[in-house]
Amino acid sequence: MAAWARAVRGLLLDVSGVLYDSGGDGGVPIAGSVEAVRRIKASGLKLRFCTNETQATREKFVKKLQGMGFDISVDEVTAPAPAACRILKERSLRPHLLVHNDLVPEFAEIDKANPNCVVIGDAAENFTYANLNEAFRVLIGMEKPVLISLGRGRYYKETDGLKLDVGAYMKALEYACDVQAEVVGKPAKMFFESALAEMGVPPQQAIMIGDDIVNDVGGAQRCGMRALQVRTGKYRCIHTIADFQPTLVSSAVRSR
Amino acid sequence: MAAWARAVRGLLLDVSGVLYDSGGDGGVPIAGSVEAVRRIKASGLKLRFCTNETQATREKFVKKLQGMGFDISVDEVTAPAPAACRILKERSLRPHLLVHNDLVPEFAEIDKANPNCVVIGDAAENFTYANLNEAFRVLIGMEKPVLISLGRGRYYKETDGLKLDVGAYMKALEYACDVQAEVVGKPAKMFFESALAEMGVPPQQAIMIGDDIVNDVGGAQRCGMRALQVRTGKYRCIHTIADFQPTLVSSAVRSR
């Protein structure tokens, strides 16, 4: 075992495509992953679930994973919406939300009257022509448009096929308003840093495990962490953009 | 009068925002513009209407303008859809169409079975979540995705407010598929060149008149033409991107 591997004290674990495959009925665990999480926890390693999930509150997300048998709780999850809420509060921003209905409760305590920014997430069916025009009008009406995007994913796979992810719609609004979005969630450096802070582990002693070469591997490496890419989830998709090389590649997350 | 102005033999005229303001009921002519078209024609100058209109066939578009009193016929109009059809035929491309329902007849003679490219126009209400995902899946399924965009406009104004234009949705698909769209229509050089060829006038002897600094002024100047920007149409919108300087600015198109 390499010296760096012996020094690892914390793991960041992507969830969708690493622990389970999403589908119409909520998804199924990837073989060996329930046991892998159990053994990581038993080993004494620190662990955080680091997800770009924005189609549900953390509560609902965790409940789904618990239902599949995973040992996981809400306070072990680092997700974009609560990270965005911290930014909104710090900067006194009042968002116009273009997000999934199931994510709205995460913003319950945020003042949304007379918006001075737009927050976009993977709104799925809420990405209607009318809603996109409305978010655009709010943005273009600002003296200095502020667009906060919960991730910058290009697309993802569901049981009924590939779907455009939040990044595509973010690009549409960026272009129309001539602004650059602030990305919250992977691969943003600040997002990994807050996950590391929550574990109390420095980047040199942590490893990110994910299926996405840009969001998981690239993001973690830019943060000074090592990264392991699993060959599950979107790894199998046709087009990959390979600006990054993972430290390790594994066929799946499983205990040995 | 400057020497170049005396040498002008042909005019390219943008339509929406220059000759009329679009609205829910079809639009109203801008004061003086009906008479201006009549006098340009009477002067012996060559004239072409050079539009990025993709929400209707040329027939329907011309009928609307005739209804407002303009002296205009279908064979005087240079528009993106017929230009795209020429490209599709030349390169044996079979399009999946993401366009406005009223534009579909322009593609009547084009083979659309088993598509090997995507053509995107200002689809308006057809920009649904389902239609965008479908166009994306067709593109990402190709070995080398080909995306043809009927214009690259950011947004435009209608009576009920600003709307995202085709360029925003083009950017979404470009990002998701990591491709660059081929733009047909203004400001593409080839589009101006074909309008000039149709008039039989070289760029040095032609002038473009439009309200859009990028699509009209910038596009024409890159083509070696001079350009006059009118202060009607979208000129009044809040955000303008000023990489280009018009040769002339005029308050409106009108005869003196």
Chai-1 contact restraints between the chains, C-beta under 6 A:
chainA,res_idxA,chainB,res_idxB,connection_type,confidence,min_distance_angstrom,max_distance_angstrom,comment,restraint_id
A,E125,B,Y129,contact,1.0,0.0,6.0,A-B,restraint_1
A,F127,B,Y129,contact,1.0,0.0,6.0,A-B,restraint_2
A,Y129,B,E125,contact,1.0,0.0,6.0,A-B,restraint_3
A,Y129,B,F127,contact,1.0,0.0,6.0,A-B,restraint_4
A,L132,B,L164,contact,1.0,0.0,6.0,A-B,restraint_5
A,N133,B,K163,contact,1.0,0.0,6.0,A-B,restraint_6
A,N133,B,L164,contact,1.0,0.0,6.0,A-B,restraint_7
A,F136,B,L164,contact,1.0,0.0,6.0,A-B,restraint_8
A,R137,B,G161,contact,1.0,0.0,6.0,A-B,restraint_9
A,R137,B,L162,contact,1.0,0.0,6.0,A-B,restraint_10
A,R154,B,A176,contact,1.0,0.0,6.0,A-B,restraint_11
A,Y155,B,A176,contact,1.0,0.0,6.0,A-B,restraint_12
A,G161,B,R137,contact,1.0,0.0,6.0,A-B,restraint_13
A,L162,B,R137,contact,1.0,0.0,6.0,A-B,restraint_14
A,K163,B,N133,contact,1.0,0.0,6.0,A-B,restraint_15
A,L164,B,L132,contact,1.0,0.0,6.0,A-B,restraint_16
A,L164,B,N133,contact,1.0,0.0,6.0,A-B,restraint_17
A,L164,B,F136,contact,1.0,0.0,6.0,A-B,restraint_18
A,L164,B,A176,contact,1.0,0.0,6.0,A-B,restraint_19
A,A168,B,A172,contact,1.0,0.0,6.0,A-B,restraint_20
A,A168,B,Y175,contact,1.0,0.0,6.0,A-B,restraint_21
A,A168,B,A176,contact,1.0,0.0,6.0,A-B,restraint_22
A,K171,B,K171,contact,1.0,0.0,6.0,A-B,restraint_23
A,K171,B,A172,contact,1.0,0.0,6.0,A-B,restraint_24
A,K171,B,Y175,contact,1.0,0.0,6.0,A-B,restraint_25
A,A172,B,A168,contact,1.0,0.0,6.0,A-B,restraint_26
A,A172,B,K171,contact,1.0,0.0,6.0,A-B,restraint_27
A,A172,B,A172,contact,1.0,0.0,6.0,A-B,restraint_28
A,Y175,B,A168,contact,1.0,0.0,6.0,A-B,restraint_29
A,Y175,B,K171,contact,1.0,0.0,6.0,A-B,restraint_30
A,A176,B,R154,contact,1.0,0.0,6.0,A-B,restraint_31
A,A176,B,Y155,contact,1.0,0.0,6.0,A-B,restraint_32
A,A176,B,L164,contact,1.0,0.0,6.0,A-B,restraint_33
A,A176,B,A168,contact,1.0,0.0,6.0,A-B,restraint_34
